[in-house]
Amino acid sequence: MEHKKDNQKILKNRYIPTTEFYSQIIDSLQDYSIFTLDNEYNINSWSSGSAKIFGYETDEVIGEPFDIIFTDEDLKKGIPNIEIKTALLDGRATDNRWHITKDKSLFYAYGLVFPLIGSDGERLGYVKILRDLTDRKKSEDAIKKYIRELEELNMHKESVLAILSHDLRSPLTGIIGTAAYLREDFHKMKSEEVQEMLDLLYQSSKDELDMLDYLVEWARIKYASEVFSPTKIKLTDYIDKVFESLNETASINAINLHHEIEGDTTVFADGKMLISIIQNIVSNAIKHSKKGGTITVSANNKDDKIIVQVKDTGTGMSKEIMEKLFTPQMKTLSEERKANKGAGIGLLLVKGFLEKNGGEIWVESVEGEGSSFYFTLPNEEPLFKKGSSDEVMFDEST
């Protein structure tokens, strides 16, 4: 027993860890960024793993504020201070978030912050440990994206069936009925009656074809991703093209089309899809505008997005219609919508295009006063795409 105690004493005296020992251990962890902060939250030590992950050499970051590793979005939210306050309150603060490197690229990491306490209990500063989880995050996002796409595929399959069943099948039944009546009673009918029914057949068939065109285009963008080719484009060029193509339709009812967008406003989007988005919304606004009305397109910058507004002075719409505008219509909601059967499919197409380009759409309306459709698009190519908002937890057992 005494011999064992003597051996333990010898080992303890021989292998007391030194600062250099711990420094070597820390620097050997190349997949981890480990650094310390003083009490003013400035960086005062920097591991080789930190240099590898962030791209800053030690002499470039010593004395720099903690903020240097956070994205602008997190800085606006005050995340660095929140981390420190949580660490002081709970003894440690952990999170999973995107960080920014010297060359402005982004990586996803698990982070841990805890106070650094001296031998006499004084607070010397803080320790920050980061583990790069970018590859893991990408894999998890890819799986989540695949699951979402499967869910969307099933949802859109049901949507297509609903459209085929209600919005296409019912008018086709009417066309067949009218044609059957003409075939049976043509010889008994007056010429003006025949002309009236032929006009009805022509218009109904044309509406059906328009609906099919919308449906095919909608399906194409949902399932044929290889045609997607976003670039940085000038917004006013595309608005002018749409106004030019719709000007004759608008002038029939003396509807004025104009925009209030600065010439240098750009968006990052697929050009063909952008044309379809603007054309569908403006065309819809024309259909529901009063004679002598005005349709105004404007745009505002917000963060990294452009918010486009298409405002009309038309008939407006009820809350019931607004709630169902961007979902497949199982039945027509009003007599006005019956006259424009393509509107429902067109807005579904718009929603699909915008989602593909990283945007969204919503509407505000007052019955009798008009409507405003809003949609967003990125103004620059996104540096990265965030996946689900579900938190990615770090497996501390590995």
C-alpha positions, 0 to 999 in steps of 0.5 A: 500500500505504501509502495502504491502511494509512493508511486502516485506521489512520484507521478504527481510530481513528475506530470504536473500539467503546465500552461504549455501542456494545455496550450499544446492540447488546445492547439492540437484540436484543429476542428475546434476554435478555442479562444479567450476574452478579457472582461471587456469582451476583447479577444486575448488568446487565439488557438491554431484551430481558431486561425484555421476555421476563421482565417485570422492569424493570432496577431490580427485578432488579439485586442479585437472585440468578440463581435468580429465572429458574428453575422450582421443579423446576430449583431443587430439582435445583440447576440454577443451580449446575450451569450455573455449574460447567459454565461454569467447567469447560468455558468455557461451559454450554448447555441448553434448558429452561423458565424462569419470568417475573415473572407466573409464566408459563413459556417455553422457551429456549436458554441459554448461560452463560460466565465474564466475564474482565477484561483482566488475566485476573481473573473479573468474573462471568458472562454469561447469554444466553437465546433464547426458543424457546417457539413453536418448542418448541410446534411441535416438541411438536405434531409429536411429539404427532401422531406419538405419536397416529398410533403409538397409533392403530395400536397401539389398532387392533391392540388392538381387533382382538385383543379382538374376535378373542379376548375377544368372538369365542370366547364368542360361538361358545359362545353360538351352539353352546349355542343350536344344541344347544337348537334341535336337542335341546330336545324331548329335554331335561329342564326343569331342563337347559333352564333351566340352558342358558338361564341360561348363555345369559343370563349369557354374553350379558350378559358379552358386552354388558358387554365391548362397553360397555367396548370402546365406552367405551375407543374413545370416550375414545381418539378422541373428545377433544372430550368431555374436560373436566377441572376441579378436583374434590373427590376424596372426593365421587367415591369416596363415589359409587362406594362407594354404587353398589358397596356392595350388591355388596360386602355380599354377601360382607361386604366392607368399603369405606372410605377414609382421604382428607381431605375437602379433597383435590382433583384436576384431572380429568374427572369422568366419567372419574374415576368410571369410573377409581375404579369399575373399580378398586374393582369389580375389587378386590371381585371378587378379595377374600375373604369378609369382606375390606377395601378401603381407598382412601387418597391422598397428595400428592407434588410437584404430584400426588395418588397414590391407592391402592386396597388389597384383602385379596384373592387377589393375583396372580402376576407374570405377570398383573401384567406383562400387566394393562394390555395387551390380553389375547390369552388368559385368564391364569387361571381366576379371570380367565375368570370376570371377562372384563370386568376386562381391558377395564376396566383398559385403559379406566382406563389410557386415562382416566388418560393422558388426564388426565395420570396413570399407573397401576401395581400391587403384589401378593402372591399370597394376601395382596392387591393395591394399585392406585396411580394419579396425577392432577394436583392443580392445572391444569398450567401447561404440558405438557412434550413429549418428553424428547428434547432440543431443540437450538438451531440456532446457525447462524441 
